[in-house]
Amino acid sequence: MFLHTHPYEPFLFKEATKLIVGTLPPPRFTSGDLVKGDINFCYGSKNGQLWRILDTIFELNLVYETSPLAVRQRKEFLWDRKIGICDIVSSAERTKIDASDLGMQNVKLRNLIGYLQQYPKIDTLLFTGGNSKNGPEYFFRKLIKEHQIRLKVVSDIVPRIHEFQLPSEEKVNQRTIRTVSLTAPSGAANRAVGSLDTYKALKNKDSSFTTFDFRVMQYRPFF
């Protein structure tokens, strides 16, 4: 059994207004066996698409290499845009060592509600995946049940949007936080993208339109 622990502390700072929430990076980030093209930071897998999506939207000219420069570029972007990162999974066990969310067992979650109370400017959670089993929204729904918090539907069209009231530690002056369930920035989600009517319609209009283009279009308004 492989204990898959999150290798990075939450990237949080007092000015943050948005929070990217995923699950876990691939197991090689836990063991430190990075490969060429990986970045030693959140969402740093060479096969991941989040940083390439943001690079395209903001024209960041990021480098994709295992170097301090690559990490610094991404941190500077996050600071500038007031975006934090706090994946919801602290650790999980795996019988098969891969990056599949479904393969996670005995999952331990981070105290995301506590972080939200600690950083009062955060008003938006950007889930890098939806409510399918072991996705970030799925785990968040489990977490908020313990706090008797309910999600209110704002939009049920992909990407789904919800809101909830976060009580303060003094249980007064609740604040509204919005959640956005983005299509996961991984190749594994391409089949799900291909099944969306919106994607099909855009693909029919332009045969060169790709699942990556769809994600860029979807992510742009929320970042």
C-alpha positions, 0 to 999 in steps of 0.5 A, a space after each residue: 500500500 502506497 501512502 500518497 501524501 500531499 508534498 506541498 503546503 497550501 499556498 495562501 496569503 492574506 491578500 488572496 481572493 480566489 482559491 484553486 482547489 484540487 486533490 493530489 499531484 501524481 505520486 512521483 511528487 510525493 516520492 520526489 521522483 520528478 521527471 523532465 518537464 515537471 515543475 516542483 510546485 502545485 500543478 507542476 506535472 508535465 502532463 497537467 494543463 492548468 499552467 498551460 491554460 493560464 499561460 495561454 490566457 495571460 500570455 505569461 511566457 512560463 518556462 516548463 522545467 524543474 528549476 527555481 525560475 519555473 516555481 518563482 514565475 508561478 508564485 509571482 503570477 499567483 501573488 499578482 492575481 491574488 490567487 491561492 492554492 489549497 488542494 483538499 486532500 492531505 493524504 490517501 492510500 493507493 494499492 496501484 501507484 497512479 494519479 487516478 482520483 478513483 484509486 484513492 482510499 482512506 482519504 484524509 482531508 485538509 481543514 479547508 473551512 478553517 483556512 477560509 475562516 483564517 483568510 477572510 478575503 477569499 470569496 471564490 473556490 475554483 475546483 479543478 474537477 467536479 462532483 464525480 467520486 473523489 473529485 474536489 467538489 465531491 470531497 468538499 461536499 463531504 467536508 461541509 456536511 460536518 459543518 452543516 453548510 449547504 451549497 446553493 445552486 447558482 448555475 447548473 450548466 458546466 462549469 457548475 456554480 454554487 454559493 454557500 454561507 461561511 460562518 465566522 468563528 464567532 458564528 456571526 457575520 457570515 460571508 458568501 463564498 462562490 464555488 466554480 467546478 471547472 473541467 479538470 485540467 487533465 487528459 483523463 477528462 478529455 472524454 468528458 469534454 468531448 461529450 459536452 454539447 457545447 464542445 460538440 457545437 464549437 467543434 462542428 463550427 471549427 474542426 481545429 477546436 480542441 479540448 484544450 481550447 475549450 478549457 481556455 474558454 471555460 477558465 478565462 472568465 473565472 481567473 
